[in-house]
Amino acid sequence: MHILETELVKPSIRTPKVLLIDMHQKYIYPGTGFEYEIGEKEGKGFTVNVPLPPFAHDESYKLVFEELVHPIAEEFNPQFIIRNGGSDPHIDDGITQLGLALKGFNYIGQKVREIAEICDGKEVDLICSGYKPNISPKAWSAIISGLADIEVQMKEPLSSAITKARKLEKTKDMIKEVKRNLHLYWKAMAADTT
């Protein structure tokens, strides 16, 4: 059985039967989650760590999905997808220093729905985190509306400005590093490894 897991559901890092794509803030894990951590033994290449720079925003996530998540998922061809995550990446959540807005959460839901077409829509979504009562329900609603392909008007409770250009360049650099680490394992990663 081939399973695509995203974010925090940790499988064995030694099997090629489970692909883990883990997007998180760089340096926030306790000494793990770096670009070069790609699995072990038979599972080498099936752990894809995507350590985003602090204040990575909607455009950063779009690049990650376009450049890494979608191409690898297509090549892996999962039988079903498990997505796990919550509102932590929202700029006002407080547990991370990421910069995702509600539109970004909606985009994640849309992209997971699109990727799930590979496996006839078989997708399980585990929405399980968030630390601000005024943010979590809105972020979760944004993800779910993207997954369900329902248009919902949401008022952004955004209170902070983000330096977008700088963070996007750091995201591009991180994506190149992830591709360099995975180009031997995924054809889709071999094109841009310089």
C-alpha positions in Angstrom: 0.0 0.0 0.0 1.4 3.4 -0.9 0.5 6.2 1.4 1.3 9.9 1.1 1.5 11.6 4.4 2.1 15.3 4.9 3.2 17.1 7.9 3.5 15.5 11.3 2.3 11.9 11.0 5.7 10.1 11.3 6.0 6.7 9.6 9.0 4.5 9.7 11.8 6.3 7.8 13.0 3.0 6.5 10.2 2.0 4.1 9.5 2.9 0.5 5.8 2.2 1.0 5.1 5.5 2.9 6.1 8.9 1.5 6.3 11.6 4.2 6.3 15.2 3.2 6.8 17.4 6.3 6.4 21.1 6.0 7.5 23.0 9.1 9.4 26.0 10.3 13.1 25.6 10.2 14.9 25.1 13.6 11.6 24.7 15.4 11.9 20.9 15.6 14.1 19.5 18.4 17.1 19.0 16.2 15.4 17.3 13.3 13.5 18.1 10.1 16.4 19.3 8.0 16.6 19.2 4.2 19.2 16.4 4.2 17.1 14.1 6.4 15.6 12.0 3.6 15.0 8.6 5.2 17.1 5.6 5.8 17.9 2.2 4.1 15.1 1.2 1.7 13.2 4.3 2.7 15.9 6.7 1.6 14.3 9.5 -0.5 10.8 8.8 1.0 11.1 11.4 3.7 10.9 14.9 2.3 11.6 17.6 4.9 10.5 21.1 3.9 12.0 23.4 6.6 10.4 26.8 5.8 12.1 30.0 6.9 10.4 32.1 9.6 7.6 34.2 8.3 7.2 32.1 5.1 3.9 33.2 3.6 1.3 32.1 1.1 3.6 32.5 -1.9 6.2 30.3 -0.2 3.7 27.6 0.4 2.6 27.8 -3.3 6.1 27.4 -4.4 6.6 24.4 -2.2 3.4 22.7 -3.5 4.3 23.5 -7.1 8.0 22.6 -7.0 8.1 19.7 -4.5 4.8 18.3 -3.1 2.8 17.9 -6.3 5.6 16.6 -8.5 6.8 14.0 -6.0 3.2 12.9 -5.1 2.5 12.3 -8.8 5.6 10.2 -9.2 4.9 8.3 -6.0 1.3 7.6 -7.0 -0.2 7.0 -3.6 -3.2 4.8 -2.9 -4.4 7.3 -0.3 -3.3 10.5 1.4 -3.2 11.5 5.0 -2.8 15.2 5.7 -2.1 16.3 9.2 -1.8 19.9 10.5 -3.7 22.8 11.9 -3.4 26.5 12.3 0.2 26.7 13.6 1.5 28.3 10.4 -0.9 31.3 10.7 1.0 34.5 11.3 -1.0 35.2 14.5 -1.1 31.7 15.9 1.9 32.2 18.2 3.5 28.8 18.4 5.5 29.2 15.2 6.8 32.3 13.3 5.3 31.4 10.0 3.3 33.8 7.9 0.4 31.9 6.4 -2.9 33.8 5.9 -6.3 32.3 5.6 -6.1 32.3 1.8 -2.9 30.2 2.2 -4.8 27.6 4.3 -7.5 27.5 1.7 -4.8 27.0 -1.0 -3.4 24.0 1.0 -6.9 22.5 1.1 -7.3 23.0 -2.7 -3.9 21.5 -3.5 -4.4 18.5 -1.3 -7.8 17.9 -3.1 -6.1 18.2 -6.5 -3.3 15.8 -5.5 -5.9 13.4 -4.1 -7.2 13.0 -7.6 -4.2 10.7 -8.2 -5.8 8.2 -5.8 -9.5 8.8 -6.7 -10.0 11.4 -3.9 -9.0 9.0 -1.1 -7.7 11.5 1.5 -8.0 11.7 5.2 -7.5 15.1 6.9 -6.4 15.3 10.5 -6.9 18.9 11.7 -5.4 18.8 15.1 -3.3 21.8 16.1 -3.6 25.5 16.8 -3.1 27.6 19.8 -5.2 30.7 19.4 -9.0 30.4 19.7 -9.6 33.3 17.4 -7.4 31.8 14.7 -7.8 28.0 14.8 -11.5 27.8 13.7 -10.9 30.2 10.8 -7.8 28.4 9.6 -9.5 25.0 9.9 -12.5 26.3 8.0 -10.2 27.7 5.3 -8.5 24.3 4.9 -11.8 22.4 4.8 -13.4 24.8 2.4 -10.4 24.2 0.0 -10.7 20.5 0.4 -14.4 20.5 -0.2 -14.2 23.0 -3.1 -16.6 25.4 -1.4 -16.1 29.1 -1.6 -16.3 30.8 1.8 -15.7 34.4 2.6 -13.3 34.8 5.5 -12.2 37.9 7.2 -8.4 37.8 7.9 -7.5 38.5 11.5 -4.0 39.4 10.3 -2.2 41.8 12.6 1.4 41.7 11.3 3.1 42.6 8.1 5.4 40.2 6.3 8.6 41.0 4.3 7.5 38.9 1.4 10.4 39.2 -1.1 13.1 38.2 1.4 11.2 35.2 2.6 10.4 34.0 -0.9 14.1 34.0 -1.8 14.9 32.0 1.3 12.1 29.6 0.3 13.5 29.2 -3.2 16.9 28.5 -1.7 15.4 25.8 0.6 13.6 24.2 -2.3 16.8 24.0 -4.3 18.5 22.3 -1.4 15.6 19.8 -1.0 15.8 19.0 -4.7 19.6 18.5 -4.5 19.0 16.0 -1.7 16.3 14.1 -3.5 17.3 14.2 -7.2 18.7 10.7 -7.1 15.4 9.3 -5.8 12.8 11.3 -7.8 12.8 12.1 -11.5 10.8 15.2 -10.9 13.6 16.6 -8.7 16.4 16.0 -11.1 15.6 18.9 -13.5 16.7 21.8 -11.2 19.6 20.7 -8.9 22.1 23.4 -9.7 
